[in-house]
Amino acid sequence: MPYASEGKPSFFLPFSVRSARCGVSDMSEAMFSAASLVAIFAWVGLGLAVLVRPGRLRASLLALVGRAVPTGLCVLYAYVLVAHWGTAPGGGFSSLAAVMNLFSVPGKMLGGWVHFLAFDLLVGRWIADDVLASGRARALLLVALPATFMYGPLGLLLYLLARSALRAPTLDEAR
């Protein structure tokens, strides 16, 4: 439920006020915003890269948004992981309760978010590479890339199912 100040929902408050109420530092909030914005632009760039003709522009776009940006997000993740090491006593991966405790710490949640951003973008790049290298219709990417951006594993699953259905051998080929 959003916090309210003088009858206004929290989204009318500056993020530093909202963050302070939730125990999030301005630095963590800034890293969250920057990583999210960079990831969104990278996904747009990935979408554009698969639309342009093969050549230097496509290669440059794919290298930037599909390799450099995820690498930068991985560096940010490593920094956040080290900076918040040991800040969630009782947190871990042994049970759902331990994972919930782990992610109750804002720095750990930031690390988890950056982890998702990096890996989903790498999966999106792999999907794009797979379609472009195979010569399959790029129309597959119209569903797979947005679904991977929004829902991660579900987008990958949809792509793999579509790829399998399109590659399924006919009875004559199976003989």
N, C-alpha and C positions, 0 to 999 in steps of 0.2 A: 504494500500500500504506500503510495507516495506521501512524503512528508508535506506538511502544509505550513505556510507562514503567512499570517494575516489573511487567511482564507484562500491563498493561492496555492495550486499544486506545486510540487518540487521542481518541475521542469521550468518554472518561471524564475527560479533562484539561480544565481551563478553557480557553476559546477564546484567551485571551492566551498561554498556553503553546503551544498548537497553532500559533497565528499566528506566534509568534516563530520557531518551527522552520521555518516555510515562508517567512519573510522578509516577513510581512504585519504592518503596524502595527495597533495596537489601534483607531486611528481608522478605518482602511480596513475592518477587520472590523466595526466598529460601523455604518459607512455601508452595508456589504453587508447586514447583518442588518436594519437599519431599512428600506432600500429594498425588500428582499424581503418583509418583513412588511407594509409599506404596500401593495405590489402584490397580495399575496394577499388582503388585506381589500378592495382595490378590485375584484378579480375576483369576490369574493363579493357585493359591492355591485352590480356589473353584473348578475350573475345574479338578484339580488333585484329590481333595477329593471325588468327585462323582465317580471317576474311580476305587479307591481302595476298597478292600473288607471291609464290615462292621467290626468295631473293634476299638481299641484304636487309631490307626493312623488316621482313618477317623474322629473319634470324635474330636481328637485334632486339626486336620486341620480345620474342620468346626468351632470349637470354636475360633480358632485364627483368621481365615480370615473372618468368618461370624458373629462374635460377638466382639472380641477384637479390630480388626481394625476399624469396623464402630464406635465403642464406642470412640476410639482414635480420629477418624475424627470428631465426635460430640463434643469432648472436644476442639479440634482445632477450630471448627466452633464457639463455645461459646466464646472462647478467641477473635477471629477475630471480632465477633459481638460486644462485649463489647469495644474492642480497637477502633473500627471505628464508635461507636454510635454517631449520630448527625453530621456526616461528610458530609452528602448529603442534604443540605437544598433544599426543594422542592421535595425531593425524597419520594416515598411512593408506595402504591398499589392501589390508587384511579383511575388511568388512565394509559394508555400505556406510555404517556409522563412522568408521575411521576416515573414509573418503570425504564424507560430509564435514567432518571436523577439519580435515586438511583444507578444504575449499572454503571454510568459514573465515579464513584469514585473507584479507584483501590482496596481499601480495601473491599469495598462492593462487588465488582466482585469476589474477592478472597473468601469471605464468601459464595457467591452464588455457586462458583465452588466446594468448600468443601461440601456444602449442597448436591449438586448433587452426588458427589462421595460417600458420606455416605449413602444416601437413595437408590441409584441404587445398591450399594453393599448389603444392607439389603434386597432389593427386589430379587436380585440374590440368596441370601441365602435362602429366603423363597421358591423360585422356586425349588431350589435343595432339600430342606427339603420335599416339597410337592411330588416331583417325587420319592425320596427315601422312604418316608413313605408309599406311595400308591403302590409301587411295579411296577409302570408304567415303560415302556422302557426308559432307560437313553438317548436314541437317541433324545428324545425331547429336551434335554439340549444342543445338538449340535447347534441348532438354537437359542433357547431361551436365553442362557447365553451370547453368544457374542452380540446378538441383544440388550439385556438389558444393557450390558456394554457400547455399542456404542450409543444406542438410547433410553435408559430408558423405558419410558411408552410403546413404540412400542414393545419392547421385551416382556414386561409383557402381552400386548394384544395378541401377537402371541402365547405365552404360554397358556394363558387362552382359546383362540380359539381352539388350538390343544387339550388341555385337555378336553374341552367340546365336541369336535368332537369324541374323543376317548371314552368318557363316555356316549355318546348319546344312550339311550335305543332303542332296536329294537321294532318292533310292538308287538312281543310276550311278551316282558318284560313289555310293557306299559299296557297290558290288565290285 
